[in-house]
Amino acid sequence: MEDNRVPDTLKTLAILNALSSGIDPVSGVPFPRDSAYQHPDVIRALFVALRAFEGTIAPAAPPEIPVPERKKASRPGAAGTPWSPDEDARLAAAFDAGADIPALARLHDRSSFAIESRLAKLGRIPVPTGMRYPIRAEQTPAEQTPAEQTPAEQTPKTSEPLLRYAA
């Protein structure tokens, strides 16, 4: 037998919500302006009670959705590090001795494309397709020492910060 004196949770929330909105929960008619339920202090107290009651109800746990593991990009360890003159010399010497590009990539811990790009910059092979920046055949004013530059070339140019990425 159901006990009508104890309302269920949803019914309690609906009653508190109606009362805090100034509406009779039984008839659905707004309370008259002179009703105690229309007094600001009573409305605030009902809102506090409503929020407190909502806080005691444990929200339903969302279903767990398995998140697929992302594969980490397998980048070589030296990827993104600048080439040293010593590394350039070792790369050129190994290539001239007949080492192939995949072996050089493993040896220098860089990608095959990085090896191809560096060999092109060193003049050992043609420029590979897909290069973002062209290989410069001559030294640009930014690569010259200040003694080699003319006074007009010594003024900073807006494109100079980008030149270091072309190397």
N, C-alpha and C positions, 0 to 999 in steps of 0.2 A: 504494500500500500504506500503510495507516494505522500510525503509530508509537504503540504502546500505552504507551510510557515517558513521554510528555508529555501530561498530561490537559488537556482543554479547560477553559475558564474556569468554566463552570457546575459541572463535575465537581470542579474544585479548590475552589470555594466550598463545595460539599456536603461534601467531605472535611474541610476546615478547620472547618466548622460542626459536624460530627459529633464530631471530635476535641475541640474546645473544649467540647462538651457532655458529654464523658466516654463517648462511644459509639464502638465499633469501626465504622469506615466500611465495612468489608467485610461483616461478619456482622450488624451492627445491634444487637449485644448490648452492654450497658454493660460498661465495663472494671471489673475487680475493684478494691476499695477500696485495695489495696496496690500498684496499678499506678502507673507513673510518670505516666500520663496523668490520674490523679486528684489529683496533687499541685497545690496552689493556685498555685505559681509557674508550673508548666507550663500550667495552664488560663489564667492571665492572659496568658502569652506567646502562646498560641494565639489568644486573643481579639484581642490587638494585631495579630498577623499577619493575622487575618481582616479586621479593620477596615482595615488598610493595603492589603490586596489589593483590598478593595471600593473603596477610594479610587482605585486605579489604573484601574479599569474606567470608561470614559466612559459615563455614563447615556445612554440613548437620548433624543434631543431630542424633546420633545413636538411633535405636529403644530401648525403655526401656524394659529391660528384668527383669521380676520380680525375685528377689532373695529370695529363700525360707529361712524362718527363721530357724536358727539352734537351736535345743533344747539344752539348757544348761544341762550339766551333773548334775544330782541331787546327789551331794555328801553330805554326812553328814557334819555337821559343824565342828566336831572335827577330820575329816579325815586328816591324815598326822601329827597330833600333837603327841608328845611323851606321853607315858603312865606314869603317876606319880605313886609313890608307894601307895599313898592314893587311887587313882583310881583302881589300881590293887587289893587292899584289898577290896574295895567296890564291885568290879566285882566278886571276888572269894566268898565273903560272900553272895551276891545275888544269884549266881549260886548254891552255896551249900544249900541255902534256898529253891531252886526249881524253880527259875525264868527261863523261856525259852529264847532261843537265840534272837528271834526277839524283845522281851520285853527289854532284856539287850541292844540291839543295839539302840533302841529308848531312853532308859534311859541314855546311855553314848554318844548319838549322834554320833555313829560310825556305820559302815556297819556290817552286820551279819558275813561276812568273817573275819573282824577285831576282832570281839568278839570271834569267834571260834579260831582264831590264838592265841589270847592272853590267852584264857583258856587252849589251848594246851601248851603254854609256861609255864603257871602256873601249869601244870600237872593235870588239872581237866578233860580233854578229850583227845582222841587220836588226832594225828596231822591230820588236814583236808587235803584232796587232793587238789593239785594246789598250794601248798606253794612254794614260790620261794627259800626260804632258809630253811635249816633244823633247827629244834629246838635242841639246845645244851643241853645235859643232865648234863654236868659238866661245871664248870667254866673254861674258857680258860685263858691263861696267860694274855691276854689283859684286862680281867675283874678283875684280882687280883690286890691288892694294891702293890706298889713297895716293901714294906717290905716282902710280900709273894713270890716275884719273885726271881729266882736265877739270878746271874749277866748275864748269857747268855740270859735269857728271857727279860732283861731290855733293850736290844737293839731294836730299832724300826724295825718292819717288814713291807714289802710293802703291805701286806694284811690287816694290822690293820685298815685303814680307812674303809674298807668294813665290818668289824666286827660289827660296830655300826648299820648297816642296818639289820643285822640278828636278832637284839633284838626285 
